Amino acid sequence: MQYFNFEGQTALVTGASSGLGRQFALLLAKAGADVAIAARREDKLQEVAKEIEALGRKALVLVMDVTKEAEIAAGFAKVKSEWQKLDIVVNNAGTSAIAPAEEMSLEDWQKVLDVNLTGVFLVAKHAGSLMKEQKFGRVINIASMFGLVANSAFTVANYHATKGAVVNLTRALAAEWAKYNITVNAIGPGFFESEMTGAFINTGDFKQYVAISCPMQRVGKDGELNTALLFLADKASSYITGQTIAVDGGWTAI
């Protein structure tokens, strides 16, 4: 058996206009999959689509806000119409809003909940419906190491709550859909450079925090999430479901 070969398979990645979503979309394309890319910014998606097509794969642009179920349903209908199937979904869209818990506005709480939890559920819901028909699927939710542990440096109770919920939602969907040959797993990244972390990740204070908190004493490097994603997406990972793999330099091990 040849591992990590996705020739003939189709994938959908949310939050694919930049950052980790773009990385995951290009990774799957390089491994042979045709990739539907979903996000709100069409101009950025068109740029990523060109990169995918330059790799010799098909790209499908889906302008999608994961907080709006009608847009999600339309996106999945387009995938089904164009490709008749969907093998892999990477549930990557996410956001954050920082505030002390006692000062956090309901708006900031709800915004993060809507994207990080409800959005993940809605995308998984429509993926599961399609994958149930075809009796096969790989759903990969992007959680966070902060879905497994808390922290004392950043006041993001909303983010912690949603990512912890994604970890258990992953278990629940895995149990519910196992009989349809659909696996549902999650990746819990540590700190990686992205649009969300770019403002603080290279500051001296943050580097000191990482040196104390992370056994590897550094943030993740570009590409260090890739093998976890390919592993969970591979057909051969058919007996692994309901799991969250922390890719965090050992952060959650101590």
C-alpha positions in Angstrom: 0.0 0.0 0.0 1.2 3.5 -0.9 0.7 5.9 2.0 -0.1 9.6 1.7 -1.2 9.4 -1.9 -4.5 11.1 -2.5 -4.7 10.7 -6.3 -8.4 10.5 -7.3 -9.6 12.0 -4.0 -11.3 15.3 -3.2 -10.9 17.5 -0.2 -12.5 20.6 1.3 -10.6 23.0 3.5 -12.3 25.9 5.4 -10.4 29.0 6.3 -8.3 28.3 3.2 -7.6 31.9 2.1 -4.5 32.2 4.2 -2.4 30.8 7.0 -2.8 27.2 8.0 -5.8 26.7 5.8 -3.8 27.7 2.7 -1.0 25.4 3.8 -3.3 22.5 4.3 -5.0 23.0 0.9 -1.7 23.1 -0.9 -0.4 20.1 1.0 -3.4 18.0 -0.1 -3.0 19.2 -3.7 0.7 18.3 -3.7 -0.4 14.8 -2.4 -2.7 14.4 -5.4 -6.1 15.6 -4.2 -8.4 18.0 -5.9 -9.3 20.7 -3.4 -12.3 22.9 -2.6 -11.2 26.0 -0.8 -13.7 27.8 1.4 -13.4 31.2 3.2 -15.0 34.7 3.1 -12.3 36.5 1.0 -12.8 35.5 -2.6 -9.8 37.5 -3.9 -7.5 35.5 -1.6 -9.2 32.2 -2.5 -8.6 32.9 -6.2 -4.9 33.3 -5.5 -4.8 30.0 -3.6 -6.8 28.3 -6.5 -4.1 29.4 -8.9 -1.5 27.8 -6.7 -3.4 24.5 -6.6 -4.0 24.5 -10.3 -0.3 25.1 -10.9 0.3 21.8 -9.1 -1.9 20.1 -11.7 -4.9 19.7 -9.5 -8.4 21.0 -9.7 -9.5 23.8 -7.4 -13.0 24.8 -6.5 -13.6 28.2 -4.9 -16.3 28.4 -2.3 -17.1 31.8 -0.8 -18.3 30.7 2.6 -18.9 32.2 6.0 -19.0 29.2 8.4 -21.5 31.0 10.7 -24.1 31.0 7.9 -25.5 27.5 7.2 -27.1 28.5 3.9 -23.6 29.3 2.5 -22.2 26.1 3.9 -25.1 24.1 2.3 -24.5 25.8 -1.0 -20.8 25.1 -0.9 -21.3 21.4 -0.3 -24.0 21.3 -3.0 -21.5 22.8 -5.4 -18.9 20.2 -4.5 -21.4 17.4 -5.0 -22.4 18.8 -8.3 -18.9 19.3 -9.6 -17.2 16.2 -8.2 -20.0 13.9 -7.1 -18.1 13.0 -3.9 -16.0 14.4 -1.0 -13.4 12.3 0.7 -11.7 14.7 3.1 -12.8 17.8 5.1 -10.4 19.9 7.1 -12.4 22.0 9.5 -9.9 24.8 9.9 -11.7 28.2 10.1 -11.3 29.9 13.5 -11.0 33.2 15.3 -10.1 34.7 18.7 -11.0 37.7 20.8 -8.9 38.6 23.9 -10.4 40.0 27.1 -10.3 39.1 30.8 -13.3 36.8 31.5 -14.9 39.3 33.9 -14.8 42.0 31.3 -15.5 39.9 28.2 -18.5 41.2 26.2 -21.2 38.9 25.2 -20.4 39.9 21.6 -16.8 38.7 21.8 -17.9 35.5 23.6 -20.6 34.8 20.9 -18.4 35.7 17.9 -15.7 33.1 18.9 -18.4 30.5 19.8 -20.1 31.0 16.4 -17.0 30.5 14.3 -14.9 28.0 16.4 -17.7 25.7 17.6 -21.0 26.2 15.7 -19.1 26.7 12.4 -17.1 23.5 13.0 -20.3 21.6 13.8 -22.2 23.0 10.7 -19.4 22.1 8.3 -19.1 18.7 9.9 -22.9 18.2 9.7 -23.0 18.8 5.9 -19.8 16.8 5.4 -21.3 13.9 7.3 -24.5 14.0 5.3 -22.6 13.6 2.1 -20.0 11.1 3.4 -22.8 9.0 4.8 -24.2 8.5 1.3 -20.9 7.4 0.0 -20.0 5.3 3.0 -16.6 6.9 3.4 -15.0 10.0 4.8 -12.3 11.7 6.7 -13.2 14.7 8.9 -10.3 16.5 10.5 -11.1 19.3 13.0 -8.5 21.8 13.8 -8.7 22.2 17.6 -5.8 23.6 19.7 -3.6 22.5 22.5 -5.7 25.1 24.4 -8.6 22.7 24.0 -6.6 20.3 26.2 -5.0 22.7 28.8 -5.5 26.2 30.0 -3.0 29.0 30.2 -2.1 32.0 32.4 -0.6 34.3 29.7 -3.6 35.0 27.5 -7.1 35.9 28.6 -9.1 33.9 26.1 -11.7 31.9 28.0 -13.9 32.0 24.9 -11.2 30.4 22.8 -10.5 27.7 25.4 -14.2 26.9 25.8 -14.7 26.5 22.0 -11.5 24.4 21.4 -12.3 22.1 24.4 -15.8 21.7 22.9 -14.3 20.8 19.5 -12.2 18.0 21.1 -15.4 16.4 22.6 -17.5 17.2 19.5 -14.8 15.2 17.6 -15.4 12.2 19.9 -19.2 12.5 19.6 -19.2 12.6 15.8 -16.7 9.8 15.6 -18.9 7.6 17.7 -22.0 8.5 15.7 -20.5 8.1 12.2 -18.2 5.1 12.7 -20.8 2.8 11.2 -20.7 4.7 8.0 -16.9 4.3 7.6 -16.4 8.0 8.4 -13.5 8.8 10.8 -13.5 12.1 12.8 -10.3 13.2 14.4 -8.7 16.5 15.5 -5.3 18.1 15.5 -4.4 20.3 18.5 -1.7 22.7 17.3 0.6 24.6 19.7 1.7 28.0 18.6 2.5 28.5 14.9 3.1 31.7 13.1 -0.1 32.9 11.4 -2.3 36.0 10.8 -3.8 35.3 14.3 -0.5 35.0 16.1 1.7 37.3 14.0 1.4 40.3 16.3 2.9 38.7 19.3 4.7 35.5 18.4 8.1 37.1 17.8 8.2 39.4 20.9 10.8 38.9 23.6 8.1 38.3 26.3 6.4 35.7 24.3 9.7 33.9 23.5 10.4 33.8 27.2 7.0 32.4 27.9 7.5 29.6 25.3 11.0 28.8 26.7 9.4 28.2 30.1 6.2 26.4 29.0 7.3 24.3 26.1 9.8 21.4 26.4 11.1 22.1 22.9 11.4 25.8 23.9 10.1 27.1 20.5 7.0 27.6 18.5 6.1 25.2 15.6 7.9 25.5 12.3 6.3 25.8 8.9 5.3 22.3 7.8 5.4 20.6 11.2 1.6 20.1 11.1 1.6 18.4 7.7 2.3 14.8 8.5 -0.4 14.8 11.2 -2.9 16.0 8.7 -1.8 13.5 6.0 -1.8 10.7 8.6 -5.4 11.3 9.7 -6.6 11.9 6.1 -5.1 8.7 4.7 -7.4 5.8 3.8 -5.1 3.5 5.8 -5.9 5.4 9.1 -9.3 3.6 9.0 -9.2 2.4 12.7 -8.3 5.7 14.2 -11.3 7.9 15.2 -12.3 10.3 17.9 -8.7 11.2 18.7 -7.0 14.6 19.1 -3.3 14.7 18.2 -1.5 17.5 19.9 1.3 19.0 17.8 2.8 21.3 20.4 6.4 20.5 21.1 5.4 18.7 24.2 3.5 21.6 25.7 0.6 19.4 26.9 2.9 16.7 28.2 3.9 18.7 31.3 
